[in-house]
Amino acid sequence: MWQQGVKFSLLASVAAGLTSLGMLASPARAEKDTKAPEIPTCDHKIGTLAVTEPENKWWLGLNLESPEALLKVFVSQSHCFTLVDRGKGLQAAQAERALAGEGEMRGGSNIGKGQMKAADYVLVPDIVNQNANSGGRHLGGILGGLVPGLGGAILGGISLKSKTADVVLTLTDVRSTEQVSLQQGHAKKTDLGWGAGGGVGFFGGFAAGGASSYANTEIGQVVTMAYLDAFAKLVNDVKQINPNAKADNVSQSVAMSKPGKLYAEPNLKSAVVRDLDPGMTMYPTGDKQGIWWKVTDELGNEGWVPSSLFQLAK
């Protein structure tokens, strides 16, 4: 009994010493260090979205893929938007449509015009603009020698020396070009402390999504975390705004393709509000009765026009 008591006392003393030196981490701290971050999710789709890469191509200086691939993984797993491809997938689709147009497809292939789903929003991933000479080996200095026109001092949102990244995400309404949300994200090397415990599973999804360099390089992982920070803020912002791209925008204008008249009611026997010439722009209100559409003109006159007399304005 005496020996067991001594052994227990010694173990308790060692444990107390390790704890005081910070060598014995608490369960809460261990969980914090090993728990991988999570991509925010939505309980319903907000609309269709296309991810478009910025023109400056800042990722070339870091041997990374386009951030378009990275953000597509975020969007897909968040279930907040329905993705429409405006990159390589669109190019392949256009090639298929070209073959169909040349008569190369089998009958019944059902490939043609009027089938593509429109994007309600466009998401652009970029890096924060800074002065490249403000300290550290910033990406702006590297890009100046790689991408024509950047001048070497325009970009500096990613520092190779301190392993930090400052990025920005911009969500734009396609119809109105209104900037729905703009969010900045930040990350640094020390944010990857959880990587030893949960990094393999988290970053594995990016490799599968065509963004392997963001999973396999340290600076790529830092950039990933910065974009995740910005994306989480964007999702939270959009949830609060709850936008509806189709409802928030007026109907597309139409142009008269033939001469006609603007009627007070949806029938040819009603009073004529005014004559309409070919090329005149009209704005549908959304009210329809058969072939009749209720519209307003540029002077504020309101009335009804047969839809056979106009076409979508270009």
Sequence and secondary structure as in RCSB ss.txt:
>XXXX:A:sequence
MWQQGVKFSLLASVAAGLTSLGMLASPARAEKDTKAPEIPTCDHKIGTLAVTEPENKWWLGLNLESPEALLKVFV
SQSHCFTLVDRGKGLQAAQAERALAGEGEMRGGSNIGKGQMKAADYVLVPDIVNQNANSGGRHLGGILGGLVPGL
GGAILGGISLKSKTADVVLTLTDVRSTEQVSLQQGHAKKTDLGWGAGGGVGFFGGFAAGGASSYANTEIGQVVTM
AYLDAFAKLVNDVKQINPNAKADNVSQSVAMSKPGKLYAEPNLKSAVVRDLDPGMTMYPTGDKQGIWWKVTDELG
NEGWVPSSLFQLAK
>XXXX:A:secstr
 HHHHHHHHHHHHHHHHHHHTT S  HHHHHHHH        SS  EEEEE   TT GGGGGT   HHHHHHHHH
HHHTSEEE   SHHHHHHHHHHHHHHTT S TT    TT     SEEEEEEE B  TTSSS BHHHHHTTTSTT 
TTSSB SEETTTTEEEEEEEEEETTT  EEEEEEEEEEGGGGGGHHHHHHHHHHHHHHTT HHHHHSHHHHHHHH
HHHHHHHHHHHHHHHH   HHHHS    EEESS EEEESSSSTTS EEEEE TT EEEEEEEEETTEEEEE TTS
 EEEEEGGGEEE  
